């Protein structure tokens, strides 16, 4: 089954009070005035921006990527109900953020692999199917160092994504892939994609980055403390957003903390949902990368507002 999925993948374009606490002496001769104490809260906008800066891991020189249209989830090395639950749950999250889940029998572009030796599985996949991890086009992956870290990771879940700069107007790729050309392949122009610019601007761009492949490897020996829903939701989070594997999210209520604090989140939190909703609602039209990130931050802020409105 794994070989079939891989072959298909390659072909895809809270202190209680204590009684013994000393009480103040009412007969004291003089009162002692404490220094003023200032309690500083963190504005929501600042928290969102810090979270994006912490977790977002776009490819070098590129903007933050997301999936564009449809996803097809495949699971290998898991049997029966657990495998089907993960497929169904990840597909449900996809639908919630506006993507189209694939029908049964579709060609998987999200491959989730369970293994008792996840490190060996990762190394084997990279050696045998290197083209699935690095296609050679600029800005399509996080680079060789990140791929080596993926193979050597000792985390319960590791992931690798491939994205592509595309024309937002047509969906056509906007980057050259080595070895590929358009017939008749006898001119340099046949090897480079042609992008028709509809409105030239120094501030906006019609070139955006789309994820088109995610490979997730689960270490079955390290997931005993989490539920199947927690595992599936964690997998969905790292599948539909470019998440830095080394991100410190301990200061946020997120499913990303589930392996360090299993009781902290039973599923995707409102914070996680707002992040995904904001990412998939943003226009991503800013040419400047910092401005483009601010565009996504603003979209996440609106998503938080919408979630609060639903709760009210």
C-alpha positions as CSV (number, residue, x, y, z in Angstrom):
1,X,0.0,0.0,0.0
2,X,2.9,2.4,0.9
3,X,4.6,1.8,-2.4
4,X,1.4,2.5,-4.3
5,X,0.8,5.8,-2.3
6,X,4.4,6.9,-2.9
7,X,4.3,6.1,-6.6
8,X,1.1,8.1,-6.9
9,X,2.6,11.0,-4.8
10,X,5.6,11.3,-7.1
11,X,3.3,11.8,-10.1
12,X,1.4,14.7,-8.5
13,X,1.9,18.0,-10.3
14,X,-4.1,27.4,37.6
15,X,-2.7,28.6,44.8
16,X,-5.3,27.9,47.3
17,X,-5.3,30.1,50.4
18,X,-3.3,28.8,53.4
19,X,-4.5,29.2,57.1
20,X,-0.9,29.7,58.3
21,X,-0.2,32.8,56.1
22,X,0.9,35.6,58.5
23,X,-1.8,38.3,59.0
24,X,-1.0,42.0,59.2
25,X,-0.8,43.4,62.8
26,X,-3.5,46.1,63.2
27,X,-1.5,47.6,66.0
28,X,1.4,48.4,63.9
29,X,2.8,51.9,64.5
30,X,3.1,52.8,60.8
31,X,1.8,51.6,57.5
32,X,4.2,50.3,54.9
33,X,3.4,51.6,51.4
34,X,4.2,49.1,48.7
35,X,5.7,50.3,45.4
36,X,3.2,50.7,42.6
37,X,2.7,47.5,40.6
38,X,2.0,47.7,37.0
39,X,0.3,44.8,35.2
40,X,0.9,44.8,31.5
41,X,-1.3,42.9,29.2
42,X,-0.3,41.7,25.7
43,X,-2.4,43.3,23.0
44,X,-4.1,40.8,20.7
45,X,-2.5,42.2,17.6
46,X,1.0,41.9,19.1
47,X,0.2,38.3,20.2
48,X,-0.9,37.4,16.7
49,X,2.1,39.0,15.1
50,X,4.5,37.2,17.5
51,X,2.8,33.9,16.8
52,X,3.0,34.3,13.1
53,X,6.7,35.3,13.4
54,X,7.3,32.2,15.6
55,X,5.5,29.5,13.7
56,X,5.4,30.5,10.1
57,X,8.2,28.9,8.1
58,X,8.0,30.0,4.5
59,X,10.6,28.8,2.0
60,X,13.7,30.9,1.5
61,X,12.9,34.1,-0.3
62,X,9.2,33.4,-0.7
63,X,5.9,34.4,1.0
64,X,3.9,32.3,3.4
65,X,2.2,29.5,1.3
66,X,-1.1,27.7,1.6
67,X,-3.1,25.1,-0.3
68,X,-5.1,26.4,-3.2
69,X,-8.0,24.1,-4.1
70,X,-8.3,20.4,-3.3
71,X,-6.4,18.0,-1.0
72,X,-6.4,14.2,-1.0
73,X,-5.3,12.5,2.2
74,X,-3.7,9.1,2.2
75,X,-2.6,7.1,5.3
76,X,0.0,4.3,5.2
77,X,0.9,1.7,7.8
78,X,-2.3,2.2,9.9
79,X,-5.2,-0.2,9.8
80,X,-9.0,0.2,9.9
81,X,-10.6,2.8,12.1
82,X,-7.5,4.9,13.2
83,X,-6.5,5.4,9.6
84,X,-10.0,6.3,8.4
85,X,-10.5,8.6,11.4
86,X,-7.3,10.6,10.5
87,X,-8.3,10.8,6.8
88,X,-11.8,12.0,7.7
89,X,-10.7,14.5,10.4
90,X,-8.0,16.0,8.3
91,X,-10.4,16.2,5.3
92,X,-13.0,17.9,7.6
93,X,-10.5,20.6,8.6
94,X,-9.6,21.1,5.0
95,X,-13.3,21.7,4.2
96,X,-13.6,24.1,7.1
97,X,-11.0,26.4,5.7
98,X,-12.4,26.3,2.2
99,X,-10.5,23.5,0.5
100,X,-12.1,20.6,-1.4
101,X,-11.4,17.2,0.1
102,X,-10.7,14.4,-2.3
103,X,-13.2,11.6,-2.9
104,X,-12.3,8.0,-2.0
105,X,-9.7,6.7,-4.4
106,X,-8.2,10.1,-5.2
107,X,-4.5,10.5,-5.8
108,X,-3.0,11.6,-2.4
109,X,-1.1,14.9,-2.2
110,X,-1.1,14.6,1.6
111,X,0.7,11.4,2.7
112,X,0.6,10.4,6.4
113,X,2.9,7.5,7.3
114,X,3.0,5.7,10.6
115,X,6.2,4.0,11.6
116,X,7.9,2.3,14.6
117,X,11.2,3.7,13.4
118,X,10.3,7.1,12.0
119,X,13.9,8.2,11.5
120,X,14.7,5.2,9.4
121,X,11.5,5.7,7.4
122,X,12.3,9.3,6.7
123,X,15.8,8.5,5.6
124,X,14.6,5.7,3.4
125,X,12.0,7.9,1.7
126,X,14.4,10.7,1.0
127,X,17.0,8.3,-0.4
128,X,14.5,6.5,-2.6
129,X,12.2,9.3,-3.5
130,X,14.3,12.4,-3.3
131,X,12.4,14.1,-6.1
132,X,9.3,14.1,-3.9
133,X,11.1,16.2,-1.4
134,X,13.2,18.5,-3.5
135,X,12.1,19.2,-7.1
136,X,14.9,21.6,-7.8
137,X,12.9,24.7,-8.5
138,X,13.8,27.9,-6.6
139,X,11.6,28.6,-3.5
140,X,9.9,25.3,-3.6
141,X,11.2,23.8,-0.3
142,X,13.1,24.8,2.9
143,X,16.5,23.6,1.6
144,X,19.0,20.9,2.3
145,X,19.7,21.7,5.9
146,X,16.0,21.5,6.7
147,X,15.7,18.2,4.9
148,X,18.6,16.8,6.9
149,X,16.9,18.0,10.1
150,X,13.7,16.3,8.9
151,X,15.5,13.0,8.6
152,X,17.3,13.3,11.9
153,X,14.4,14.5,14.0
154,X,13.4,12.7,17.1
155,X,9.9,14.3,17.4
156,X,6.7,12.3,17.6
157,X,5.6,13.9,14.3
158,X,7.7,15.3,11.5
159,X,6.6,16.9,8.2
160,X,7.9,18.1,4.9
161,X,6.1,20.4,2.4
162,X,6.7,21.3,-1.1
163,X,5.2,24.5,-2.5
164,X,5.3,26.4,-5.7
165,X,5.1,30.1,-6.9
166,X,2.1,30.3,-9.1
167,X,0.2,32.8,-11.1
168,X,-2.8,33.7,-8.9
169,X,-4.8,34.5,-12.0
170,X,-4.4,31.3,-13.8
171,X,-2.9,28.8,-11.3
172,X,0.0,28.1,-13.7
173,X,3.4,27.6,-12.1
174,X,5.7,30.7,-12.2
175,X,9.0,29.0,-11.6
176,X,11.2,26.8,-13.8
177,X,11.7,23.2,-12.8
178,X,15.0,21.7,-14.0
179,X,14.4,19.1,-16.8
180,X,11.0,20.3,-17.7
181,X,10.0,22.2,-20.8
182,X,7.2,22.9,-23.1
183,X,7.4,21.5,-26.6
184,X,9.3,21.8,-28.8
185,X,12.0,22.4,-26.2
186,X,14.4,24.0,-28.7
187,X,14.3,27.5,-27.3
188,X,15.2,28.9,-23.8
189,X,11.7,30.3,-23.7
190,X,10.4,26.7,-23.7
191,X,12.1,26.0,-20.4
192,X,10.8,29.0,-18.5
193,X,7.1,29.7,-17.6
194,X,5.4,32.7,-19.1
195,X,3.4,34.9,-16.8
196,X,1.0,37.4,-18.3
197,X,0.9,40.5,-16.0
198,X,-2.6,41.9,-15.9
199,X,-1.9,45.0,-13.8
200,X,1.7,46.1,-13.2
201,X,2.3,47.5,-9.7
202,X,5.3,48.1,-7.4
203,X,3.2,47.2,-4.3
204,X,1.1,44.2,-5.4
205,X,1.9,41.0,-7.2
206,X,-0.1,38.2,-8.8
207,X,2.5,35.6,-8.0
208,X,1.6,33.7,-4.8
209,X,2.9,30.5,-3.2
210,X,0.8,27.4,-3.0
211,X,1.5,24.2,-1.1
212,X,0.9,21.1,-3.3
213,X,2.5,18.3,-1.3
214,X,2.8,17.4,2.4
215,X,4.5,14.3,3.8
216,X,3.9,13.6,7.5
217,X,5.7,10.8,9.4
218,X,4.3,9.7,12.8
219,X,6.4,7.8,15.3
220,X,4.0,5.3,16.8
221,X,6.2,4.8,19.9
222,X,5.8,8.4,20.9
223,X,2.0,9.1,20.6
224,X,0.6,6.9,23.4
225,X,-0.2,10.0,25.6
226,X,-2.4,11.7,23.0
227,X,-5.8,10.8,21.6
228,X,-6.6,10.0,18.0
229,X,-8.4,13.3,17.7
230,X,-5.4,15.2,19.1
231,X,-3.1,13.4,16.7
232,X,-5.3,14.1,13.7
233,X,-5.8,17.7,14.6
234,X,-2.0,18.2,15.1
235,X,-1.5,16.6,11.7
236,X,-4.0,18.9,10.1
237,X,-2.3,22.0,11.6
238,X,1.1,21.1,10.2
239,X,-0.4,20.0,6.9
240,X,-2.4,23.1,6.0
241,X,0.1,25.7,7.3
242,X,3.9,26.0,7.0
243,X,4.8,25.4,10.6
244,X,8.4,25.7,11.9
245,X,9.2,22.4,13.6
246,X,11.4,24.3,16.2
247,X,8.7,26.9,17.0
248,X,8.1,27.7,20.7
249,X,4.3,27.9,21.1
250,X,4.2,27.3,24.9
251,X,2.8,30.8,25.4
252,X,-0.2,30.1,23.3
253,X,-3.3,27.9,23.5
254,X,-2.5,25.7,20.6
255,X,-2.7,22.1,19.5
256,X,1.0,22.4,18.7
257,X,1.7,22.0,22.4
258,X,-0.1,18.6,22.7
259,X,2.9,16.4,22.9
260,X,4.4,18.5,25.8
261,X,1.1,19.1,27.5
262,X,-1.5,16.6,26.3
263,X,-4.2,18.1,28.6
264,X,-3.8,21.6,27.2
265,X,-5.8,21.0,24.0
266,X,-8.2,18.2,23.1
267,X,-8.5,19.4,19.5
268,X,-7.8,22.5,17.4
269,X,-8.1,25.5,19.7
270,X,-9.8,28.8,18.8
271,X,-6.3,30.2,18.4
272,X,-5.4,27.5,15.8
273,X,-8.7,27.9,14.0
274,X,-8.2,31.7,13.8
275,X,-4.7,31.2,12.4
276,X,-5.9,28.8,9.7
277,X,-9.0,30.8,8.9
278,X,-6.9,34.0,8.7
279,X,-4.3,32.4,6.5
280,X,-6.8,31.1,4.0
281,X,-8.8,34.3,3.9
282,X,-5.8,36.6,3.3
283,X,-5.4,38.1,-0.2
284,X,-1.6,37.6,-0.3
285,X,-1.2,40.3,-2.9
286,X,1.6,42.4,-1.3
287,X,4.9,42.2,-3.1
288,X,6.9,43.2,-0.1
289,X,7.2,40.0,2.1
290,X,6.9,41.9,5.4
291,X,3.8,43.7,4.1
292,X,2.5,40.3,2.9
293,X,2.9,38.9,6.4
294,X,1.1,41.9,7.9
295,X,-1.7,41.2,5.5
296,X,-2.0,37.7,6.9
297,X,-1.8,39.0,10.5
298,X,-4.7,41.4,9.8
299,X,-6.7,38.5,8.3
300,X,-6.1,36.4,11.4
301,X,-7.2,39.3,13.6
302,X,-10.5,39.5,11.7
303,X,-10.8,35.7,12.2
304,X,-10.4,36.1,16.0
305,X,-13.1,38.8,15.9
306,X,-15.4,36.5,14.1
307,X,-14.8,33.6,16.5
308,X,-15.5,36.0,19.5
309,X,-18.7,37.1,17.8
310,X,-19.9,33.5,17.4
311,X,-19.1,32.8,21.1
312,X,-21.1,35.9,22.2
